[in-house]
């Protein structure tokens, strides 16, 4: 005689076997260091702090320069100089960021290319690991 629990287990195992492979989740994606901005654009970036809780990256982007597509966890941009950049996702969605020196803004985790639309810019990206 089959039990209800045994029948449910068979259904779940069957459904899981029929699922197509899932795309990587954000945590898995960011374990792939090939899209790390420090690896993609080492001429623009300096790793200031890297510990179990956060990572602080100093980014210096010359005027009218593009940073190749890269990914990062959620974090905060802190403008050292005035900053005007456009972040463009692979799907074409763009976010325009304008910050005066000393201001900050939260950035969600994501993948994007970056274009400096202002003068030479310097900022810190404080990336959360938790």
TASUL-V160870 format. One line per field, one symbol per residue. ss: DSSP state (A for helix, B for strand, O for the rest). phi: phi as a letter, one per 40 degrees, with the letter a starting at -180 (. if undefined). psi: psi as a letter, one per 30 degrees, with the letter a starting at -180 (. if undefined). Layout:
# TASUL-V160870
ss->???
phi->???
psi->???
This chain:
# TASUL-V160870
ss->OOOAAAAAAAAAAAAAAAOOOOOOOAAAAAOOAAABAAAAOOOOBBBBBBOOOBBBBBBBBOOOOBBBBBBBOOBBBBBOOOBBBBBBOOOOOBBBBBBOOOOBBBBOOBBBBBBBOOOOBBBBBBBBOO
phi->.cccccccdcccccccccccdccccdccccccccbcdcccbccbbbccaabcbabbbcbbbcdfbbbddabaccabcbccbdbabbbbcdcgcbbcbbbcdgcaacbcdibacbbccbcdbbabbbccbb
psi->kkleeeeeeeeeeeeeffklkklkleeeeffjffgkeeeeifffkkjekjafelkkkkkjjlkhkkklklllllakkjkelkkjlkkklfffkkkkkkklkfllkkklkakllkkjfaakkklkjjkkg.
